[in-house]
Amino acid sequence: MESNGGGASPIRREIETLKEERARIEQRISFLEAQLQEEASLAPQQQQNDGVCNGFCPSETSTVDANLAHGLSADSIYRYSRHLLLPSFGVKAQSNLLKSSILVVGAGGLGSPALLYLAACGVGRLGIVDHDVVELNNMHRQVIHTEAYIGQPKVKSAAAACRSINSTIQIVEHKQALRTSNALEILSQYDIVVDATDNAPSRYMISDCCVVLGKPLVSGAALGLEGQLTVYNYKGGPCYRCLFPTPPPTTACQRCSDSGVLGVVPGIIGCLQALEAIKIASDIGEPLSGRMLLFDALSARIRIVKIRGRSLQCEVCGENTTFNQQQFKELDYEKFTQSPLSTSPPKLKLLAPDSRITSKEYKERIISGEPHVLVDVRPELHYKIVSMPNSLNIPLASLVTRLPEISSALKEQEKEGTRSGANLYVICRRGNDSQRAVDYLRNKGFDLAKDIVGGLESWANDVDPNFPMY
Amino acid sequence: MHLTLEFGGGLELLCESVKIHNVNVDLPKGADKLSMRDLLAWVRTNLIKERPEMFMKGESVRPGVLVLVNDCDWELSGQLDTTLEEKDLVVFISTLHGG
């Protein structure tokens, strides 16, 4: 057995998980006991209601004397009383909500707050789609998850959180990646779809699927310090493709994992998505269809703009379209958008094996005292977070103009070393930009340039587990 | 003609990270009005400092960019043929995908 570290942390994690589970079970027992007592006192002559009622019970299982034509149970009346008191919401809207079903695709930065509010407000059936697991670097924005769930499926974590807020609604877990092969089957089970995903192909796929199934789509997006929100395919309004018939170039699709995102920004957009979904489900107000909300956190500006209506020429929802479920199933969305459905970063293979070394090999070269120069081509902002000792930061974007710096660093090394010709190694975060840099450097006569396969990520994984990753 | 131009959704990175530009655009020679077509050419020459292909494709904006003239989608006002007026607000915004 290991004396410390290693084996202890999974055990501690499991204890934490089990404790959480126990707390939830105890909470559920006390809730059910209270419900039982309440029902017994309200309707002593009636049989105990054994089915799931979603707070919307047939009137015969409600109280005998009270005039409850809306069918809300006593417990529901109390739970949702602040909704019922709202003149513009009231009993009718709450009943509608309790009878509705909403699917949230993605339990990340947008999905977290959206799910919490949708569960709390009493949506009858709430579905969650996600195939990812909870990671430490999610916690700053994906507020539905707790540390105890790190390493576990997001769907499981999100469902547990929703159940602990509202045990009277039905929560459905779809622990899978949404693909054309399963999207029709999953989406068709719900009245409203909330797009809380993080990539372009998913957005096209979900919108197209909503069009062929005739479902309204509440679409939100956030990146950096900005957010966007609109409702597609609602009562004759535009779909995603009416607005964006041609996918953007891949280089224009930034990811939160590369560009960063202030946690509260998707939180705000996710809350607004919940609001729009609630409005549609309960049939109140004017949903944000044919309009788009643009949120700029830095300048504290929210702009709501008028967007085009349904396009008659739209390939999916237009006048002469033949787009149907079969075509949807056969469409390759990754090919269409030229980008992957998952957010896992691309793995470039640009260089020949003899132009590359692994992080372990690099470690050996450091130990052997080999004279060399290590160039880190990440942006300065990344370099400031963490860097290798004795590395030279020349961001890829400025490499062209800073080649003399590399030449003089190499000369310095050659003076110190006994052999002639110091080696040149290039590193970046994951090993893509370093390949582009080495390719360029070799073309410029730096024949010894090699990149470190997998970048700092592989250094942290294979050589130095204490090296901070981001 | 005095216009306010705003860039968002990452497009501001193409013009030195400045989001709001108060500009004075001259009418094209011999023309008596300024169209969005003229303005795009002017923006490309005068404001876009890097990677113009991230802003434009052909004579229009690249796919994934929404253009709003006075908070209204330019599809509703004639796209490239939209005629601009003094003090108009034109917003260029790149669609976001993150979440």
HADDOCK unambig.tbl for C-alpha pairs under 7 A between the chains (distance, minus, plus):
assign (segid A and resid 108 and name CA) (segid B and resid 99 and name CA) 6.70 0.50 0.50
assign (segid A and resid 109 and name CA) (segid B and resid 99 and name CA) 5.43 0.50 0.50
assign (segid A and resid 110 and name CA) (segid B and resid 99 and name CA) 5.50 0.50 0.50
assign (segid A and resid 196 and name CA) (segid B and resid 99 and name CA) 6.20 0.50 0.50
assign (segid A and resid 197 and name CA) (segid B and resid 99 and name CA) 5.75 0.50 0.50
assign (segid A and resid 198 and name CA) (segid B and resid 97 and name CA) 5.31 0.50 0.50
assign (segid A and resid 198 and name CA) (segid B and resid 98 and name CA) 4.12 0.50 0.50
assign (segid A and resid 198 and name CA) (segid B and resid 99 and name CA) 4.50 0.50 0.50
assign (segid A and resid 199 and name CA) (segid B and resid 97 and name CA) 5.07 0.50 0.50
assign (segid A and resid 199 and name CA) (segid B and resid 98 and name CA) 6.11 0.50 0.50
assign (segid A and resid 200 and name CA) (segid B and resid 97 and name CA) 5.73 0.50 0.50
assign (segid A and resid 221 and name CA) (segid B and resid 96 and name CA) 5.69 0.50 0.50
assign (segid A and resid 221 and name CA) (segid B and resid 97 and name CA) 5.48 0.50 0.50
assign (segid A and resid 221 and name CA) (segid B and resid 98 and name CA) 5.42 0.50 0.50
assign (segid A and resid 221 and name CA) (segid B and resid 99 and name CA) 5.35 0.50 0.50
assign (segid A and resid 222 and name CA) (segid B and resid 96 and name CA) 6.32 0.50 0.50
assign (segid A and resid 222 and name CA) (segid B and resid 97 and name CA) 6.90 0.50 0.50
assign (segid A and resid 222 and name CA) (segid B and resid 98 and name CA) 5.12 0.50 0.50
assign (segid A and resid 222 and name CA) (segid B and resid 99 and name CA) 5.16 0.50 0.50
assign (segid A and resid 223 and name CA) (segid B and resid 96 and name CA) 6.64 0.50 0.50
assign (segid A and resid 223 and name CA) (segid B and resid 98 and name CA) 5.29 0.50 0.50
assign (segid A and resid 223 and name CA) (segid B and resid 99 and name CA) 6.79 0.50 0.50
assign (segid A and resid 226 and name CA) (segid B and resid 9 and name CA) 6.65 0.50 0.50
assign (segid A and resid 244 and name CA) (segid B and resid 63 and name CA) 6.87 0.50 0.50
assign (segid A and resid 244 and name CA) (segid B and resid 64 and name CA) 5.99 0.50 0.50
assign (segid A and resid 246 and name CA) (segid B and resid 63 and name CA) 5.68 0.50 0.50
assign (segid A and resid 247 and name CA) (segid B and resid 63 and name CA) 6.13 0.50 0.50
assign (segid A and resid 247 and name CA) (segid B and resid 64 and name CA) 6.49 0.50 0.50
assign (segid A and resid 248 and name CA) (segid B and resid 63 and name CA) 4.82 0.50 0.50
assign (segid A and resid 248 and name CA) (segid B and resid 64 and name CA) 4.81 0.50 0.50
assign (segid A and resid 252 and name CA) (segid B and resid 54 and name CA) 6.94 0.50 0.50
assign (segid A and resid 253 and name CA) (segid B and resid 97 and name CA) 6.64 0.50 0.50
assign (segid A and resid 255 and name CA) (segid B and resid 98 and name CA) 5.76 0.50 0.50
assign (segid A and resid 256 and name CA) (segid B and resid 98 and name CA) 5.99 0.50 0.50
assign (segid A and resid 266 and name CA) (segid B and resid 99 and name CA) 6.29 0.50 0.50
assign (segid A and resid 305 and name CA) (segid B and resid 71 and name CA) 4.74 0.50 0.50
assign (segid A and resid 305 and name CA) (segid B and resid 72 and name CA) 5.58 0.50 0.50
assign (segid A and resid 306 and name CA) (segid B and resid 71 and name CA) 6.39 0.50 0.50
assign (segid A and resid 306 and name CA) (segid B and resid 72 and name CA) 4.75 0.50 0.50
assign (segid A and resid 306 and name CA) (segid B and resid 73 and name CA) 5.96 0.50 0.50
assign (segid A and resid 307 and name CA) (segid B and resid 72 and name CA) 6.22 0.50 0.50
assign (segid A and resid 307 and name CA) (segid B and resid 73 and name CA) 4.76 0.50 0.50
assign (segid A and resid 308 and name CA) (segid B and resid 73 and name CA) 6.10 0.50 0.50
assign (segid A and resid 308 and name CA) (segid B and resid 75 and name CA) 6.23 0.50 0.50
assign (segid A and resid 308 and name CA) (segid B and resid 76 and name CA) 6.18 0.50 0.50
